[in-house]
Amino acid sequence: MTDEQEIEILEQTIRVISETSKIVDQSTNLLKKKEKFIQLTSQMNLEVVELEYANDVLNFRILIGLLILDLSTTTRNLIRAEIKYEEIYSLKQMVVIIKEGYQKIYDFTFYNKNGDLITKNRNQSLWKKGIGKLLKTTKLT
C-alpha cells in the first residue's frame, strides 16, 4: 500500500468515525426522548399511538453504528501497525467484530448430533424479533 493510500484510508476512517459517532448519539437521544414522551403521556392519561418499531429501529441503528465505529477504529490500528503482531491482532479483531455483529443481528443456526436444525438463538436475534418483521410490514417503494 502506498503512503498516499494509507493517508486516504486514515482520513476516510476519521470522517466515518466522526459522522457515525454523531448518528449513534442522536439515536441514543431519540430513544431517551421516546421513553420520556411515553412516560409523560401515560401520566396525563393521554391515548398515544404506540411507536411499535421505534425501539427496534433505533437499537438496530445504534448497533450498526457501533460496529462501524469498531471496524473503523480497527482499520486505523491496522494501517498504523508497526510490527507484524499488531497487524495480526487488528485482523483478528476485525473477524471478531464481524462475527459478533452478525451473531447479534441474525445469529447462527446449527445442527445438533441428531441432525436437527437448531434455530433457538436465531429466533431471538434482532432480525427475527424486530427488523425483519418491520421490513415485512412496511411497504418499501
Secondary structure, DSSP 8 states (H G I E B T S, - for coil): --HHHHHHHHHHHHHHHHHHHHHHHHHHHHHHHHHHHHHHHHHTT------TTHHHHHHHHHHHHHHHHHHHHHHHHHHH--SHHHHHHHHHHHHHHHHHHHHHHT---EE-TTS-EE-TTGGGSHIIIIIHHHHHHS---
